[in-house]
Amino acid sequence: MAISDLAGSMREDLEHEGPRVAKLLTHKTTLHFYLLDHTHAVLDRLLEEAISPGDPTSLATAPDFAATRLGALFHMAFDGGRLQPPAHGDGSGAPRSAR
């Protein structure tokens, strides 16, 4: 539930930026870079915490911080058509994006 809530919150934030920004994120390439940027930010915070641990109550040290953030980004990627589950019975075993 937290993942869906966060994905919804991210979408709402984008809508508050204006219709132009919200519309840009319906374009697959733009959505791809948006999701990549947010994924990089999550990894950057985790790396920062690992290199120089700070406040023990930091958001990045919460056990579900990365899982929730990355889960929401994957949720948005599926909704935006950037990721698709593999077709049943295709037999290749490779992700659709690698074919």
C-alpha positions as CSV (number, residue, x, y, z in Angstrom):
1,M,0.0,0.0,0.0
2,A,2.8,2.4,0.8
3,I,4.3,2.0,-2.7
4,S,0.9,2.8,-4.4
5,D,0.4,5.8,-2.1
6,L,3.9,7.1,-2.9
7,A,3.4,6.7,-6.6
8,G,0.1,8.5,-6.4
9,S,1.7,11.3,-4.4
10,M,4.5,11.6,-7.0
11,R,1.8,11.9,-9.7
12,E,-0.1,14.5,-7.8
13,D,3.1,16.5,-7.3
14,L,3.7,16.5,-11.0
15,E,0.2,17.6,-11.7
16,H,0.7,20.6,-9.4
17,E,3.7,21.5,-11.6
18,G,1.3,22.2,-14.3
19,P,-0.2,20.5,-17.3
20,R,2.9,20.9,-19.4
21,V,5.0,18.9,-17.0
22,A,2.3,16.3,-16.4
23,K,2.0,15.8,-20.2
24,L,5.7,15.5,-20.7
25,L,5.7,12.5,-18.4
26,T,3.3,10.7,-20.6
27,H,6.0,10.6,-23.3
28,K,7.9,7.4,-22.8
29,T,11.4,8.9,-23.3
30,T,10.8,11.7,-20.9
31,L,9.2,9.3,-18.4
32,H,12.3,7.1,-18.7
33,F,14.7,10.0,-17.8
34,Y,12.4,11.1,-15.0
35,L,12.4,7.6,-13.4
36,L,16.1,7.3,-14.0
37,D,16.8,10.6,-12.2
38,H,14.7,9.6,-9.2
39,T,16.4,6.1,-9.1
40,H,19.7,7.8,-9.1
41,A,18.6,10.1,-6.2
42,V,17.6,7.1,-4.1
43,L,20.9,5.3,-4.7
44,D,22.8,8.5,-4.1
45,R,21.2,9.0,-0.7
46,L,21.9,5.3,0.3
47,L,25.5,5.7,-0.8
48,E,25.9,8.9,1.1
49,E,24.6,7.2,4.3
50,A,27.0,4.3,3.8
51,I,30.0,6.5,3.3
52,S,29.3,9.0,6.1
53,P,26.5,7.9,8.4
54,G,24.8,10.8,9.9
55,D,21.7,11.1,11.9
56,P,20.4,7.6,13.0
57,T,16.8,8.8,12.3
58,S,17.7,9.8,8.8
59,L,15.1,8.9,6.2
60,A,17.7,7.0,4.1
61,T,18.4,4.7,7.0
62,A,14.8,3.6,7.4
63,P,14.7,-0.1,6.4
64,D,11.9,0.4,3.8
65,F,13.2,3.7,2.4
66,A,14.8,2.3,-0.8
67,A,12.2,-0.5,-1.3
68,T,9.3,2.0,-1.1
69,R,10.9,4.6,-3.3
70,L,12.1,2.1,-5.9
71,G,8.8,0.3,-5.8
72,A,6.9,3.5,-6.5
73,L,9.2,4.2,-9.4
74,F,8.6,0.7,-10.8
75,H,4.9,1.3,-10.3
76,M,5.1,4.5,-12.4
77,A,7.2,2.7,-15.0
78,F,4.6,0.0,-15.5
79,D,1.8,2.5,-15.5
80,G,3.6,4.6,-18.1
81,G,4.4,1.6,-20.4
82,R,8.1,1.7,-19.8
83,L,8.1,-1.8,-18.3
84,Q,5.9,-4.7,-19.3
85,P,5.6,-8.2,-17.8
86,P,6.9,-10.9,-20.0
87,A,4.3,-12.5,-22.3
88,H,3.3,-16.0,-21.1
89,G,4.7,-18.8,-23.1
90,D,7.2,-16.8,-25.2
91,G,10.0,-19.1,-23.9
92,S,12.8,-16.6,-24.4
93,G,13.3,-15.8,-20.7
94,A,14.8,-12.4,-21.7
95,P,13.2,-9.2,-20.5
96,R,10.9,-7.7,-23.2
97,S,13.2,-4.6,-23.2
98,A,16.2,-6.7,-24.1
99,R,14.5,-8.2,-27.2
